Amino acid sequence: MHKQANKEIQMLRKFLMFAIIIINLFLVYLSLQLVKEDKIIKELRQENLRLQAENKLLTRKLKALTVRKVTVTFYTLSKSECNNTPYINALGRKPVIGRDVAVSRDSIYLLGKYVYIEGFGVRKVTDLMNPRFKNRVDILVSSKKQARRLGKIKNVKMIVLY
């Protein structure tokens, strides 16, 4: 009977060893799964941060596309309407009639950007107006006669384009 008990104890030991090995293998498997999940979570966090940054950028761009109401006036390349260098704009280039506009100094951030002006289309902001003007856009035209005829138009919608 003693031999029988020893055999049973040895079988039980073998079974317990086998069970411990299986449990250890299962724990290793779970650890590997956790490592994979940690890697996936890290990747998802990085993607989330990238998307948040992209969202902020798009939100800024969308805000920049807001509609503003401005007063539109017209100017020519004469010294009486410009400074001593009427053929050089604030960007250091030759102004182009039909494309270029000047903006009041409160809109200096628009320099070099394109704007859509209701009734006049897309224009490029290439120059600045006299500091005394606020909330204005000055469209470059070919003659003083044309500038006088067009006059001053208030409450014109302007959209900043990028």
VENTA-V182175 format. One record per residue. SS is DSSP state (alpha for helix, beta for strand, coil for the rest). NEAR is the number of other ideal C-beta (glycine too) atoms within 8 Angstrom. D_CENTER is the distance of its C-alpha to the mean C-alpha in Angstrom with 2 decimals. Layout:
SS|NEAR|D_CENTER / SS|NEAR|D_CENTER
//
This chain:
coil|4|84.77 / alpha|5|83.33 / alpha|6|82.20 / alpha|7|80.55 / alpha|8|78.62 / alpha|8|77.53 / alpha|8|76.30 / alpha|8|74.35 / alpha|8|72.84 / alpha|8|71.87 / alpha|8|70.36 / alpha|8|68.48 / alpha|8|67.27 / alpha|8|66.13 / alpha|8|64.39 / alpha|8|62.68 / alpha|8|61.65 / alpha|8|60.29 / alpha|8|58.45 / alpha|8|57.01 / alpha|8|55.87 / alpha|8|54.23 / alpha|8|52.55 / alpha|8|51.32 / alpha|8|49.98 / alpha|8|48.23 / alpha|8|46.74 / alpha|8|45.52 / alpha|8|43.99 / alpha|8|42.26 / alpha|8|41.00 / alpha|8|39.55 / alpha|8|37.89 / alpha|8|36.41 / alpha|8|35.13 / alpha|8|33.51 / alpha|8|32.03 / alpha|8|30.77 / alpha|8|29.10 / alpha|8|27.53 / alpha|8|26.42 / alpha|8|24.90 / alpha|8|23.01 / alpha|8|21.84 / alpha|8|20.70 / alpha|8|18.72 / alpha|8|17.11 / alpha|8|16.45 / alpha|8|14.77 / alpha|8|12.55 / alpha|8|11.69 / alpha|8|11.20 / alpha|8|8.69 / alpha|8|6.79 / alpha|8|7.57 / alpha|8|6.50 / alpha|8|2.78 / alpha|8|4.03 / alpha|8|6.44 / alpha|8|5.33 / alpha|9|4.75 / alpha|7|7.87 / alpha|7|9.56 / alpha|8|9.35 / coil|9|11.15 / coil|7|13.94 / beta|6|17.40 / beta|9|19.41 / beta|8|23.13 / beta|10|24.42 / beta|11|27.80 / beta|13|28.17 / beta|12|30.84 / beta|12|31.99 / beta|12|33.11 / coil|11|34.89 / coil|10|35.16 / coil|8|38.26 / coil|7|38.89 / coil|4|39.82 / coil|8|36.32 / coil|10|34.41 / coil|5|35.25 / coil|5|37.70 / coil|6|35.37 / coil|11|34.39 / coil|6|33.71 / coil|7|30.93 / coil|11|27.70 / coil|8|25.43 / coil|8|23.63 / coil|5|27.13 / coil|7|27.54 / coil|6|29.99 / coil|12|28.81 / coil|9|28.87 / coil|9|30.61 / coil|4|28.99 / coil|7|25.46 / beta|13|24.87 / beta|14|24.47 / beta|14|24.76 / beta|15|23.08 / coil|11|24.60 / alpha|10|23.76 / alpha|6|21.97 / alpha|10|19.18 / alpha|8|19.26 / alpha|4|15.50 / alpha|10|15.55 / coil|11|17.79 / coil|7|17.04 / coil|10|14.65 / beta|10|15.98 / beta|15|17.04 / beta|10|19.02 / beta|16|22.20 / coil|7|24.31 / coil|5|27.55 / coil|7|26.56 / beta|5|23.69 / beta|8|20.84 / beta|14|21.43 / beta|12|20.03 / beta|15|20.01 / beta|14|22.31 / beta|14|24.51 / beta|9|25.12 / coil|11|27.84 / coil|4|30.57 / coil|5|29.53 / coil|3|31.81 / coil|9|29.55 / coil|6|26.80 / coil|10|24.39 / beta|12|25.64 / beta|17|24.82 / beta|13|27.63 / beta|13|27.94 / beta|16|29.92 / coil|11|33.06 / coil|5|36.12 / coil|7|38.89 / alpha|7|39.79 / alpha|6|41.66 / alpha|10|38.55 / alpha|12|36.59 / alpha|7|39.47 / alpha|6|39.79 / alpha|9|36.13 / coil|7|36.36 / coil|6|33.85 / beta|10|31.87 / beta|5|30.47 / beta|6|27.85 / beta|13|25.99 / beta|9|22.64 / beta|13|19.78 / beta|10|16.26 / beta|12|13.61 / beta|9|12.28 / coil|7|9.85
//
